[in-house]
Amino acid sequence: MPIKKKITRKIISSKQVEQSEQQPEVAAEILTRKKKSNKGCLFCQKKSSPSYTDLTTLRRFLTDRAKIVASERSGVCSKHQRAIARNIKYARHLALLPFVPKV
């Protein structure tokens, strides 16, 4: 019976980055893997909260199939993501937003 190896992500320390500065290709790869874009939450920047009456803002967080977009894709914080989901569901209940797209 062959032995299966577990593949895990390797945690990169700052020492490894310094050591890899001697090899520029490896250093560039390590730095690009660690780089993460942090745009910030739309509502935190405006210091506002989502409302079920603001349909243009809520439609930004719906896909073409009328699904709620995940916070990783939308770029909002978890607090406002929960509020967006709650307000979208409330607007759907009041028939302001569709549950399913028109075909």
Buried (B, 14 or more C-beta within 10 A) or exposed (E): EEEEEEEEEEEEEEEBBEEBEEEEEBBEEBEEEEEEEEEEBBBEEEEEEBEBEEEEBBEEBBEEEBEBBEBEEBBBBEEBBEBBBEBBBBBBEEEBBEEEEEE
